[in-house]
Amino acid sequence: MEDLPADHPGEEMAQLITSHQRTCNALKERVKELGCLYGITRLAQREDLSALKLAQGVAEELRRSWQYPELACARVLSEGCEHRTPGYQETQWAQSALVMVEGEEVGLVEVRYLEQCPPSDEGPFLAEERHLIDAVAELLGQIIRARRAGERLRRLSRELIKAREAERQRIARELHDKTAQDLSLLKIGIEELLGRPGQPPGTGESHVRRLVDMAAGIISEVRGLSYALMPPELEQLGLATAASRLCLRFGDEQGLDVDFSCEGLDALGMDFEAQINLYRIVQEALTNIRRHAGATRVRVLLVATHPSLILRVEDDGTGFDPSARPTEDGEHARMGLLSMRERARLLGGTFGLRSRPGGGTRIKVEIPVPGEGNA
């Protein structure tokens, strides 16, 4: 019988070990690839992330996801924003992919090695790394496309709100300047009729008095409607005064204890768009309190402290479960909350809501204040 080579079992074991190591390395690379795509997806979910910060995050994910991360560097170019990882150099060992959106080249993702590495499928790069960098470029294109769509939607929403406010101003001016003025002249004419000399005392006086009272009521209603559409002091005296008077009137009309406080607004140079949107948020919050809260006490706070302006509206009413499906009656309140949230977002800010059944409701809006870095 022919003897088998003495080293045959050792060679077989070595092959098994090599195969096992190869499988482990392949699994390790797949885990890194999945981690890279997951990390970029998490970045995409952050609406507050600037284009530059997004490029920085993608570049870092790329650098540490390649086979030799200690020798890798990355560059990401996205819609005019570029980020290079620390130590980046334009070496000859490069792998890249274009970022395309609707047929337009909008960026580039690139990985380079700073030193020569063992040859593989594409220079020193694995075939799987080619698939990964192409997938990252496609994913970044999808993120840019979604951000563009979101920006278009925000721009349309902003224009819609501006158009609605302009129409409110037009209606308010017409009600104040024409309708209320005509009714005032009617009231004066009736009063003159009452005081006309030579007329028998009491002739039609009670009827005319009723007309005077009716005209006065109409004038009051029209002026109230005009005020609700566009409070004149908002443009003339600013947000602090307008919001203070709104809270005062609301408390008087509803018989509620409304505590309004304001700090730091005088030093701000807020434009009218920011002021009207914040005023509408307060107005909508008070409307929801009147309709749904059953509150006895309301607190409204406006405070400017760099880098933010904070608006808080709190009540001690019945509260509600924000996660519950709204009833038909509660749908109006939910639409009001959506309107407040949208106005806060259009100002570049955030909208927060805390409430529970029997525990009142608290609304918090935080927007960047005008100044350096917030232009």
Secondary structure, DSSP 4 states (H G I P E B T S, - for coil): -PPPPTTHHHHHHHHHHHHHHHHHHHHHHHHHHHHHHHHHHHHHT-TT--HHHHHHHHHHHHHTTSS-GGGEEEEEEETTEEEE-TT----S-EEEEEEEETTEEEEEEEEEESS-----SBTTB-HHHHHHHHHHHHHHHHHHHHHHHHHHHHHHHHHHHHHHHHHHHHHHHHIIIIIHHHHHHHHHHHHHHHT-TTSPTTTTHHHHHHHHHHHHHHHHHHHHHHHHH--HHHHHH-HHHHHHHHHHHHHHHHT-EEEEEEES-TT----HHHHHHHHHHHHHHHHHIIIII--SEEEEEEEEETTEEEEEEEE-S----TTSPP-TTHHHHHHHHHHHHHHHHHTT-EEEEEE-TTS-EEEEEEEEPSSTT--
